[in-house]
């Protein structure tokens, strides 16, 4: 996994997220990933491509939510700092 994490990223591509790396390792190292099936991300071997796409889409949505939350927190920190300055 470390090799995949540290692998160079081609120009124009985004680096793989930790979830994508784990998913890829589970698919290549384990014949049948019971983990992915147990968490509802893989229903059978026949539609593993579909499951991969679903996982990738879910990861993107979660990453976007996280980014929005981080931006909101940053804005709130700036507003708090401004309020503190006014209070002094």
SEMI-288625 format. One record per residue: residue number from 1; x, y, z of N, C-alpha, C in turn. Coordinates in steps of 0.2 Angstrom, whole numbers, plus 5000, padded with zeros to 4 digits. Layout:
BEGIN
NODE  resi   n_X   n_Y   n_Z  ca_X  ca_Y  ca_Z   c_X   c_Y   c_Z
NODE   NUM     X     Y     Z     X     Y     Z     X     Y     Z
...
This chain:
BEGIN
NODE  resi   n_X   n_Y   n_Z  ca_X  ca_Y  ca_Z   c_X   c_Y   c_Z
NODE     1  5004  4994  5000  5000  5000  5000  5004  5006  5000
NODE     2  5010  5006  5004  5014  5012  5004  5017  5013  4997
NODE     3  5019  5008  4993  5021  5009  4986  5016  5013  4982
NODE     4  5010  5011  4983  5004  5014  4979  5003  5021  4981
NODE     5  5004  5022  4988  5003  5029  4990  5008  5034  4988
NODE     6  5014  5031  4988  5020  5035  4986  5021  5035  4978
NODE     7  5017  5032  4974  5019  5031  4967  5017  5038  4964
NODE     8  5021  5040  4959  5021  5047  4956  5014  5047  4952
NODE     9  5011  5053  4952  5005  5054  4949  5006  5057  4942
NODE    10  5002  5054  4937  5003  5057  4930  5000  5064  4930
NODE    11  5003  5068  4926  5000  5075  4925  4993  5075  4923
NODE    12  4989  5079  4926  4982  5080  4925  4978  5075  4929
NODE    13  4981  5070  4933  4977  5065  4937  4978  5067  4944
NODE    14  4973  5065  4948  4973  5066  4955  4976  5060  4959
NODE    15  4979  5061  4964  4982  5055  4968  4976  5051  4970
NODE    16  4977  5045  4971  4972  5040  4974  4971  5042  4981
NODE    17  4965  5041  4983  4963  5042  4990  4965  5036  4994
NODE    18  4965  5036  5000  4967  5031  5005  4962  5025  5004
NODE    19  4956  5027  5003  4950  5022  5002  4951  5018  4995
NODE    20  4953  5022  4990  4954  5019  4984  4960  5014  4984
NODE    21  4965  5016  4988  4971  5012  4988  4969  5005  4992
NODE    22  4966  5006  4998  4964  5000  5002  4959  4996  4997
NODE    23  4955  4998  4994  4950  4994  4990  4954  4990  4984
NODE    24  4959  4994  4981  4963  4990  4976  4967  4985  4979
NODE    25  4970  4986  4985  4974  4981  4988  4970  4975  4990
NODE    26  4964  4976  4993  4960  4971  4995  4958  4967  4989
NODE    27  4957  4970  4983  4955  4966  4977  4960  4962  4974
NODE    28  4967  4964  4975  4972  4961  4972  4975  4956  4977
NODE    29  4975  4957  4983  4978  4953  4988  4974  4947  4991
NODE    30  4967  4949  4991  4962  4944  4993  4958  4942  4988
NODE    31  4957  4935  4987  4953  4932  4982  4946  4935  4982
NODE    32  4943  4935  4988  4936  4937  4989  4936  4942  4995
NODE    33  4935  4948  4993  4935  4953  4999  4928  4953  5003
NODE    34  4929  4949  5008  4923  4949  5013  4922  4956  5016
NODE    35  4927  4959  5017  4926  4966  5020  4922  4971  5016
NODE    36  4923  4971  5009  4919  4976  5005  4912  4973  5005
NODE    37  4911  4966  5004  4904  4964  5004  4901  4965  5011
NODE    38  4904  4964  5016  4901  4965  5023  4899  4972  5024
NODE    39  4902  4977  5021  4901  4984  5022  4896  4987  5017
NODE    40  4894  4982  5012  4889  4984  5007  4892  4987  5001
NODE    41  4898  4987  5000  4901  4990  4994  4903  4985  4989
NODE    42  4902  4979  4990  4903  4974  4984  4898  4968  4985
NODE    43  4893  4967  4981  4888  4962  4982  4890  4955  4979
NODE    44  4894  4955  4973  4896  4949  4970  4902  4950  4966
NODE    45  4905  4945  4964  4911  4945  4959  4909  4948  4952
NODE    46  4903  4946  4951  4900  4948  4944  4900  4956  4943
NODE    47  4898  4959  4948  4898  4966  4947  4903  4970  4950
NODE    48  4909  4968  4951  4914  4971  4955  4916  4978  4951
NODE    49  4915  4978  4945  4917  4985  4941  4912  4990  4944
NODE    50  4905  4988  4944  4900  4992  4946  4901  4995  4954
NODE    51  4903  4990  4958  4905  4991  4965  4911  4996  4965
NODE    52  4916  4995  4961  4921  5000  4961  4919  5007  4959
NODE    53  4915  5007  4954  4912  5014  4953  4908  5017  4958
NODE    54  4904  5013  4961  4900  5015  4967  4904  5018  4973
NODE    55  4910  5014  4974  4914  5016  4980  4918  5022  4978
NODE    56  4920  5023  4972  4924  5029  4970  4919  5035  4970
NODE    57  4913  5034  4968  4908  5040  4968  4907  5042  4975
NODE    58  4906  5037  4980  4905  5038  4987  4910  5042  4990
NODE    59  4916  5039  4988  4922  5043  4991  4923  5050  4989
NODE    60  4921  5051  4982  4921  5058  4980  4917  5062  4984
NODE    61  4910  5060  4985  4905  5064  4988  4908  5065  4996
NODE    62  4911  5060  4999  4913  5061  5006  4919  5066  5006
NODE    63  4923  5066  5001  4929  5070  5001  4926  5078  4999
NODE    64  4921  5078  4995  4918  5085  4994  4915  5088  5000
NODE    65  4912  5083  5004  4909  5086  5010  4914  5088  5015
NODE    66  4919  5084  5016  4925  5086  5020  4928  5092  5018
NODE    67  4929  5093  5012  4932  5100  5010  4927  5106  5011
NODE    68  4921  5105  5010  4916  5110  5012  4916  5111  5020
NODE    69  4917  5106  5024  4917  5107  5031  4923  5111  5033
NODE    70  4929  5109  5030  4935  5112  5031  4935  5120  5030
NODE    71  4932  5121  5024  4931  5128  5022  4927  5132  5027
NODE    72  4921  5129  5029  4917  5132  5034  4920  5133  5040
NODE    73  4924  5128  5042  4928  5129  5049  4933  5135  5048
NODE    74  4936  5136  5042  4941  5141  5041  4937  5148  5041
NODE    75  4932  5148  5038  4928  5155  5038  4926  5156  5045
NODE    76  4923  5151  5049  4921  5153  5056  4927  5155  5060
NODE    77  4933  5152  5059  4939  5154  5063  4941  5161  5061
NODE    78  4940  5163  5055  4941  5170  5053  4936  5175  5056
NODE    79  4930  5173  5056  4925  5177  5059  4926  5178  5067
NODE    80  4928  5172  5070  4929  5172  5077  4935  5177  5079
NODE    81  4940  5177  5075  4946  5181  5076  4944  5188  5075
NODE    82  4940  5190  5070  4937  5197  5069  4933  5199  5075
NODE    83  4929  5195  5078  4925  5197  5083  4929  5198  5089
NODE    84  4934  5194  5090  4939  5195  5096  4943  5201  5095
NODE    85  4945  5203  5089  4948  5209  5088  4944  5215  5090
NODE    86  4937  5215  5088  4933  5220  5089  4932  5221  5097
NODE    87  4931  5215  5100  4930  5215  5107  4936  5218  5111
NODE    88  4942  5218  5109  4948  5221  5112  4948  5228  5111
